[in-house]
Amino acid sequence: MRILIAFVALAVLTSCGYGEHERVLRSLTGMEQVARSLGPGDAPLTGPRRVGEAEFQAIYRAGDRVHFQVGEAGPGVDPHGYVWSPGRAPVDDSGPSVASSFEHLQGPWYRWSDSY
């Protein structure tokens, strides 16, 4: 019975993104190296890409921020992931049809999501 309870608890934690978030936290050093290497005119890095222990669908610069996209609700709908913003806390400057939210994690790192 204890094994079943432990298995169910682990399944619930990982299905809620706990495992993903922990992998990202352990990967922040490598993610910062990638973020610093992307210049303002560089093309986005698209397709599955592993940085440290975390996997991202896309990595791209938007102004002074670098987005590490983990996923989306559907093709091009409600992307989410993490943002490196070393100069300032990110603000929702996307436009009237998009609502961006940012949750501070540590240092220049934020959890990010867009809602269309």
BELJO-V691131 format. One record per residue. N is the residue number from 0. RES is the residue in three letters. PHI is phi as a letter, one per 30 degrees, with the letter a starting at -180 (none if undefined). PSI is psi as a letter, one per 40 degrees, with the letter a starting at -180 (999 if undefined). Layout:
BEGIN
n = {N,N}
res = {RES,RES}
phi = {PHI,PHI}
psi = {PSI,PSI}
END
This chain:
BEGIN
n = {0,1,2,3,4,5,6,7,8,9,10,11,12,13,14,15,16,17,18,19,20,21,22,23,24,25,26,27,28,29,30,31,32,33,34,35,36,37,38,39,40,41,42,43,44,45,46,47,48,49,50,51,52,53,54,55,56,57,58,59,60,61,62,63,64,65,66,67,68,69,70,71,72,73,74,75,76,77,78,79,80,81,82,83,84,85,86,87,88,89,90,91,92,93,94,95,96,97,98,99,100,101,102,103,104,105,106,107,108,109,110,111,112,113,114,115}
res = {MET,ARG,ILE,LEU,ILE,ALA,PHE,VAL,ALA,LEU,ALA,VAL,LEU,THR,SER,CYS,GLY,TYR,GLY,GLU,HIS,GLU,ARG,VAL,LEU,ARG,SER,LEU,THR,GLY,MET,GLU,GLN,VAL,ALA,ARG,SER,LEU,GLY,PRO,GLY,ASP,ALA,PRO,LEU,THR,GLY,PRO,ARG,ARG,VAL,GLY,GLU,ALA,GLU,PHE,GLN,ALA,ILE,TYR,ARG,ALA,GLY,ASP,ARG,VAL,HIS,PHE,GLN,VAL,GLY,GLU,ALA,GLY,PRO,GLY,VAL,ASP,PRO,HIS,GLY,TYR,VAL,TRP,SER,PRO,GLY,ARG,ALA,PRO,VAL,ASP,ASP,SER,GLY,PRO,SER,VAL,ALA,SER,SER,PHE,GLU,HIS,LEU,GLN,GLY,PRO,TRP,TYR,ARG,TRP,SER,ASP,SER,TYR}
phi = {none,d,d,d,d,d,d,d,d,d,d,d,d,d,d,c,j,e,d,d,d,d,d,d,e,d,c,e,d,d,d,d,d,d,d,d,d,d,d,e,c,d,d,d,c,c,i,e,b,c,b,i,c,c,c,b,d,a,b,a,c,b,i,c,c,b,c,c,d,d,a,a,d,a,e,i,c,h,d,a,l,b,b,c,b,d,d,a,d,d,b,d,b,d,k,d,c,b,c,c,b,b,b,d,c,a,h,d,c,b,d,b,a,c,b,c}
psi = {d,d,d,d,d,d,d,d,d,d,d,d,d,d,d,e,e,d,d,d,d,d,d,d,d,e,e,d,d,d,d,d,d,d,d,d,e,h,i,d,e,i,i,i,h,i,i,h,h,h,h,b,e,i,h,i,d,i,h,i,h,g,b,e,i,h,h,g,h,d,a,i,d,i,h,e,h,f,i,i,b,i,h,h,g,d,d,i,h,i,i,g,f,d,i,d,e,h,h,i,i,h,h,h,c,i,b,e,h,i,h,i,i,i,h,999}
END
